[in-house]
Amino acid sequence: MASSWDASNDPGSQSDESYHFERFHIEPIYDSFVCPLTKQVMRDPVTLENGQTFEREAIEKWFKECKESGRKPVCPLTLKELRSTELNPSIALRNTIEEWTARNEAAQLDMAQRSLNIGSPENETLQALRYVQHICQRGQSNKRVVRNAGLIPMIVDMLKSSSRKVRSRALETLRTVVEEDDENKEILAEGDIVRTIVKFLSHELSKEREEAVSLLYELSKSETLCEKIGSINGAILILVGMTSSKSEDLSTVEKADKTLENLEKCENNVRQMAENGRLQALLNQLLEGPPEIKLSMAGYLGELALNNDVKVLVARTVGSSLIDIMKSGNLQSREAALKALNQISSCESSAKVLIEAGILSPLVKDLFAVGPNPLPMRLKEVSATILANLVYSGVDFDSIPVGPDHQTLVSEDIVHNLLHLISNTGPAIECKLLQVLVGLTSSQTTVPSVVAAIKSSGATISLVQFIEAPQKDLRVASIKLLQNLSPHMDQELADALRGSVGQLGSLIKVISESVGITEEQAAAVGLLADLPERDLGLTRQMLDEGAFQLVISRVISIRQGEIRGNRFVTPFHEGLVKILARVTYALTDEPGAIAFCRENSLAALFIELLQSNGLDNIQMVSARALENLSQESKNLTTLPEVSSPGLCASIFPCLSKQPVITGLCKVHRGICSLRETFCLLEGQAVSKLVALLDHANVNVVEAALAALCTVLDDGVDIGQGVMVLCDAEGIKPILDVLLEKRSDNLRRRAVWAVERLLRTEDIAYEVSGDQNVSTALVDAFQHGDYRTRQIAERALKHVDKIPNFSGIFPNMG
């Protein structure tokens, strides 16, 4: 075989290979078979008037060149002029050549059959494969010959060869064999042949991968094989990956893309493509396909997991069509459309696209529809879920009409309908509708309208009752809603919680769960933190139920690092501190509050929390709590007992001198401690509060200054308080606060503090020379409120900027 076929002759082009096979024959070749012009065996021999025979195509080309060059037609062999260019078919010669060719091809096919086995040398196998390609390229009828000779299964077996060259050539040969031949393609559809071809797609060698893609492209032109290819696990995934690959050859990428286009003929393939990120086919069928296909594609779209970018693409492409189906389709179609819309609405950008496409009005109509043929409750749940997705899009719902009378989603009657549905449906839809209200109350533009509607409906108690729901999702949604409402209706919620049975305890129980920090716990803490801190009844109830003790333990756990690494830690921590601070607002009226603060060293904890750098709210709330505690110090300070003078002292006055008592608080003039009287001096808190006067957050500065002002307040030794601030280097920071004029409240507080400082002559003398301070006091005197102007006037008198007439007119009121 090797001597018959020169395997060393490995031409680079297909035409060279064709020439090679034309030149080799089993039977001897006759000169009369060969065209004098092409030097190849003739297929359609024709004879001229002089008896010379040529290949028809070649002699016609010769005559054309003669005509174009302006020469008379001549015989290519004799170069004698011809009177006629008429061509006479040489039928007998053609028949003889065809018989000769058939005998040769039969012999060569026989040789190829013997070479197409795993045991044959590589060069013989390659030569046999080349020959099969050659004869198939010569004529479509030869493909039938190859099929009848049983060569196709033998070529398939070559895909198992250990030779890369053989495998690659076998793939290429199969492509040639099946081109435009459905019967040959059907043979490849049998058994695991397609699976074997698909495996080559994952080969590292690009040549085999390229040939496999080309073969699959050819096979994909058959609808039967489309289904077969799609059924191979991973086939579509790999092809989709190849179309987006930047490392593949451009022609390979193009073939992979065209293969996928052919595979779109099968519905299951379209689904697989969508699942693997190639959605266009599914979207096209949803837009243009027959009703049953539209229904199927919409249903499948609702099952897909899509990333946000894809959701936006889908919303823009088919959003309007899905909304139309939702509005006017039969129940089955509406269900499929709703599920698809549910899937693509869960992203802010895609939700905006759907809102622009007009989804709100039919959605609200479906939710509230009653009477004949209403939407089943399971689909109302899907509608509610979509609406819950949409309200988080950041759109101004106050301006989008959703009802026949131009109502909006936050119109009173629409919110009343939502509240009515919440009270009269099952937990699943209740949860979604509560989430709708959560979304609407998360926006500053829409929350006032929702709050007004809830108040007018009297639904507060009903909403509070959901705190005890056994379903976690429902409970979380209700707590988040109440948290959003609490800044706007805090007293109403406090009244409802105080008067209800179990709801407050349920919130406390949620906080107590030791499972890290959940969204539910963060919302529960946020809700309790926003309730009015001066509601004494609620504070007493929380004391009785052990809420504050629990809060302390959770704060300490966070401080000690036992709870960390959760996105809810910061709001949870801030809320806990704010809840704990409410105890300090009840010190005057609730003896149990003082006892609690003492037992749990609350003043020391708040002083520690002052140093929570980066947590502005915690620092602010802690400073306010210390202000409350410090204001109580003057009432809690124990005054020393002085014994009454005896008889001798009354007779001899020299013996009546009072004993000197040491260890008294300079400011409170009694026996103080941080634990028992909450004294800031004893807790060394003054310097820490002074440090916060330079804080970037004006609210923290205001709270720190308010706490410092308690050592200058009525009922304490103001002069000693000033000295304490001097020792803590707090005078200049307080004056700086006045000069900065960062807010009206802060200026009001700073003017009060500065007036107290200026009562000390040394400070007044020093400040009188500071024009900036004088200017700030004058500004407060001119532009402050009535109380601030009064205090600024007194301060200006201390520095002699305003005459003091009290000594001149001592008896004037």
TAVEN-V223620 format. One record per helix or strand of 2 or more residues. SS is the DSSP state (@ for helix, = for strand). FROM is the first residue (numbers start at 0). TO is the last residue. Records with the same first field share a line. If there is no record, write none. Layout:
SS=FROM-TO / FROM-TO
This chain:
@=13-22 / 30-32 / 55-68 / 90-114 / 121-137 / 139-147 / 150-159 / 163-177 / 181-187 / 192-201 / 205-218 / 222-230 / 234-242 / 249-262 / 266-274 / 279-287 / 290-300 / 307-327 / 330-343 / 347-355 / 358-367 / 376-389 / 396-398 / 411-422 / 426-439 / 446-456 / 459-467 / 471-485 / 489-498 / 502-511 / 518-529 / 535-543 / 546-558 / 568-584 / 590-598 / 601-608 / 615-635 / 646-650 / 652-654 / 673-676 / 685-693 / 697-711 / 717-726 / 730-739 / 743-756 / 760-767 / 770-782 / 785-797
==44-46 / 52-54 / 87-88
